């Protein structure tokens, strides 16, 4: 069976197996986008989860299954190419084993829709995700975020997570309005939670980071609490899961800790993707050269872009601001 035939048949089999009175089953094709906010949010979250970028154009074929459970909603998402590969190796029974396992997991982590307005109930579930503002400004309408230069730190609620995947939802403005706190307080709480769930991981060069995260070769990371960065070195920063790693710079006290590790010297920041950022001492690196390298990288990998600007941290003012071009 070829891929296109499988894609059509798996939808037919799912609709035959799972009652349409209970389940809503929809196929989203690669290249899809939408003006509907709910669908656009699904596309955006799927791209972040599977492709580590926040594009409004879907990066692959996906199936979305959802059903109501009490006051919540159980949602499953399947990459069609993955199901096809497993079908090619095994059979339809194995495909539905995958589906059933995901349904059981989703039923155990139903999205608490009615609880989102209850801050006391969900405040420990809040996390922060960095997104390019220009690419996501329409999707951010009616949601909570802190704009920093040309990107945003966005308030999300963590729904479920396993070793490889994170499912989360942006917090809608109407639910936030019930909390009785400021946007800054909410985002600060999300950053505090993120710092616990996804601690910082730092290296003195990018090669060691890649070897550790991708190849599984263990290296001793940079200890921000104890180590001092050597001259002419670049500090590469992410999170332990390399997920939303650019939010690490905004964890409580992190900017000041980096300043101290650099011998109390100002530094430039280049956000190379949503997953990582690079730190350079201002007295050792030229901002224009950093910007040129960053934009070359962004042009080569447009789906990964978080920022097209270089930022400078001023230790005496404790401020992070874009560098004038």
Secondary structure, 3 states (H helix, E strand, C coil): CCHHHHHHHHHHHHHHHCCCCCCEEEEECCCCCCCCHHHHHHHHHHHHHHHCCCCCCCCCCEEEEEEEECCEEEEEEEEHHHHHHHHHHCCHHHHHHHHHHHHHHHHHCCECHHHHHCHHHHHHHEEEEEEEHHHHHHHHCCECEEEECCEEEEEEEEEEECCCCEEEEECEHHHHHCCCCCHHHHHHHHHHHHHHHCCEEEECCHHHHHHHHHHCCCCCCECCCCCCCCCCCCEEEEECCCCCHHHHHHCCCHHHHHHHHCCCCCEEEEECCCCCEEEEECCCCCHHHHHHHHHHHHHHCHHHCCCCCEEEEECCCCEEEECCC
